Amino acid sequence: MLRLFFAILLTAVAAPAAAQETLQDILQSHAEEVADPGRRSVGVVIEDLLEAGVPGAPLFLDAWQNREVVLNEGDGLFYIAGEEEGGMTVLRDIADGAAVGEAPSGALSEVRPNGGVRRVIGAALVQFRLSDPDASTRRRALEAIARRPDADQIEPLAASIEAEESPLIRDEKLRLLNILTARYGETTEERVAAIEAMAGSITPDARAALSDILATRDRIVPAAEAEEPGALPLRLPRDEAYARLVEEGLAPPLVTPAAIRDAILANAEGETVAGLPLAAMDTDAARREAYDRLAAEGLVEPFVTPEQIEAAVAAHRFEASYTEGDPQVIEAARAALGSVETQVVLNRTADLALDALSLASIYFLAAIGLAITFGVMGVINMAHGEFIMMGAYTGYLVQQFVPDYTLSLIIALPLAFAVTAAAGIAMERLVIRHLYHRPLETLLATFGISIALQQLAKNIFGTQARPLTSPDWLSGQWVVNELVSISYIRIAIFVLALVFLGLLLFILNRTRLGLEVRAVTQNPGMASSMGIDPDRINMLTFGLGSGIAGIAGVAIGLYAQVTSEMGANYIVQSFMTVVVGGVGNVWGTLAGAGLIGVLQKVIEGFNPSNTLAAQTYMILFIILFIQVRPRGIVALRGRAAEG
């Protein structure tokens, strides 16, 4: 019993003592290894630091790796060297980096680990950071590994996975471990298993790792030599093949005109060279003859004949061989990279589809108001883009008085509709109603109004772009993976387009106004005889189309610059959307917007840097399309179709 009591007492005393062990205590117990570290001795120090789990170990390891640790001969303790001034050096605590005093610079011994030791310390530092309680520190450690992958990182990365609590970070660790093992694994089985696990991964570092494994080097070998397994033959033009032989010193160089000239000047004797007068060296044939004579005398290298070139090229084989020497690893990497490339194509197609869908929703919003006015009234409104501009500036003004961007957006949408609808009704009452059935005059009048509205906007708001800021919940983008993403603003515009599609279909199909609009569209004379006022319907329709353009302006202004010319950027696409889809039909406008959005993105995919060329090709396609289907995708009967 007495022995048991003492054992319990010793354990109780020893446990707090061990718990109070500091980083400095551990270093003092390995003072010689820390002061003069070697690749074998440093492992003992690091192992004890890992087991102790004392705070400040990563800071010390970082300073140790960077040769900033010093031993103070005065007290025998280790410090991080700080600033030096007047022969005195600031001493910083190895656990937290805080200044704890000064010491004469001559009393400090620098701890300078060699390159091998620093690599071991770096690997241990990675393990500390990978196991840090702070998730952001672990993520930064993984980012550092991804930027600079190294074989020494495999062991610490693998050791940190089991204790990882975050599923996302754990998956990232496993992904990076596969990349490192695929490139630097010790056995073929490990590397092949890691490569197979990477199949279908579209991350840039995974693709880079597979590409590195499949990297090739060009080489030239005698044709009679046996082919190396896995070598890829290179089909080179004769001139390029011979040039490579010359570079490798396997064939004599071709004699250039400059070499001929230099040889003639170097071997000239008085007024002649090789028995020929220098005055006669004014043609290529004469210079070649002189060079031939010099070659016959052994003074210069002779010309290389076409037969010699053919023989030299035929005597060698040009091939590319993999830098990786393991055939199983090469085969696994080729299969994995093929799977990756398939996934890349599919994801890029999905990203293109999202972009096209987003662009189509923008064109739909911009064009739907024009489709209504043009379809019902037959009016070519060149000022439609300026209604979009007015809506965007309305949203900007609201934000000047309502700083809450979400609330300002809620207010701006109906207010933009009211402002632009009122402007549209005013234009219809004052100008358009007097020009019905006179399309040329209507076009010129609305074009003049367009210019006037642009100038008015410049006078009020200036020529600089005005910000229309989106709420925080619309900032950023939805990222599916490294290749597929779309901004939240564009998603919101797509949703808004769907809302308006449903709202317009409801108005046109379920309300009295919609019934009257459809009646006037189909047969205005018959509608008038049934008691419907076509003049009133025209006014309301023009106001509705203009109001929708204003709402489109608020939506477009959230991601595009709000300027006086912004409407002009959408008027051409709006008309194309209406004409291609079918005049006066909501479904036709939707189809036209989809076709133009997809077509523009597909054309841009072939040359992303030249959007002007993409728009040119798109217009040419639309011209051809109209020749085949002049009434658009969804043809409409009535006044618009007849016009």
Secondary structure, DSSP 8 states (H G I E B T S, - for coil): -HHHHHHHHHHHHHHHHHHT--HHHHHHHTHHHHHS--TTHHHHHHHHHHHHT-TTHHHHHHHHHTT-EEEETTT--EEEEEEEETTEEEEE-TTT--EEEEEEGGGEEE----HHHHHHHHHHHHHHHHT-SSHHHHHHHHHHHHHS--GGGHHHHHHHHTT---HHHHHHHHHHHHHHHHHH-SSHHHHHHHHHHTTT---HHHHHHHHHHT-EEEEEEETTS---TT-EE----HHHHHHHHHHTTSS-----HHHHHHHHHHT-BTTEETTEEGGGTTSHHHHHHHHHHHHHTTSS-----HHHHHHHHHTEEEEEEES---HHHHHHHHHHHHHHHHHHHHHHHHHHHHHHHHHHHHHHHHHHHHHHHHHHH----TTHHHHHHHHHHHHHHHHHH---HHHHHHHHHHHHHHHHHHHHHHHHHHTGGGSTT-HHHHHHHHHHHHHHHHHHHHHHH-SS-B-----GGGSSEEESSSS-EEEHHHHHHHHHHHHHHHHHHHHHHHSHHHHHHHHHHH-HHHHHHTT--HHHHHHHHHHHHHHHHHHHHHHHHTTS-B-TTTTHHHHHHHHHHHHHH-TT-HHHHHHHHHHHHHHHHHHHHH-TT-HHHHHHHHHHHHHHHHHH-TT-SS---SHHHH-
